[in-house]
Amino acid sequence: MPLFNNPPVSSKTLRVLARLIGYPGAELRGNLAELRDALHGERALSPERLAELDALIESLERSAPLDSEAGYVQLFDRGRATSLHLFEHVHGDSRDRGPAMIDLAQTYEKAGLFLADGELPDFLPVVLEFASTQPPREACGFLAEITHIFNALFTALQQRNSAYAAVFAALLELAGEKPQPVHLAVDEAIDATWEEPPVFDGCSSKGQARPDQPQPITIVRGVRPDQGARA
């Protein structure tokens, strides 16, 4: 995770939530008890939200390490609806994504956040770390701007019966809103969208016919060069 200069004491809850949606490696699993204590010590969330987060932490404590890690990858890295990359939900694959990444990274640098090599600025644990450095009013306003994404993630995770939904319910509460399930488009796996067509199996563009299918032909009436144009 990136490092900040002089993080505010009141940011513990945001920092804990950032870590809880990080990869459940040995370091995270070794700190689960401390994360639970920090949540309860700050009391920034309602008892209901704290109980849900306790359930998530307990599930991570009980699960075998390999099961937790494989489940995390399957959940967050195999579909757009549960992607933890902010701009996946905002810009998708559009050209706006690159400039948005640059602007966000520059915002972080001005706040004293420097990303590690290979770390993307729109990764939600990083986004939450940044929010935790801001004064309470600014942090709340920042979270409020992306509550629609939190609601979408909350809905997608609830549909999968995932305890990780508790993190996004907590984020919505911190932003002053309640979790509200929303309608989600059918999720196509990211791997499927990047899949190359089979070699020699037809045109590479979707919607074009294969060689063994009827090929549409469009005839356009033209003018012979030796005839010239007629009035």
Secondary structure, DSSP 8 states (H G I E B T S, - for coil): --B-SS--GGGHHHHHHHHHTS---HHHHHTHHHHHHHHHHH--S-HHHHHHHHHHHHHHHHS-HHHHHHHHHHHHSS-STT--BHHHHHTTTSTTHHHHHHHHHHHHHHTT-B--TT--TTBHHHHHHHHHTS-HHHHHHHHHTTHHHHHHHHHHHHHTT-TTHHHHHHHHHHTT-------------HHHHT----TTSS-SSTTS--TTS-----------TTT----
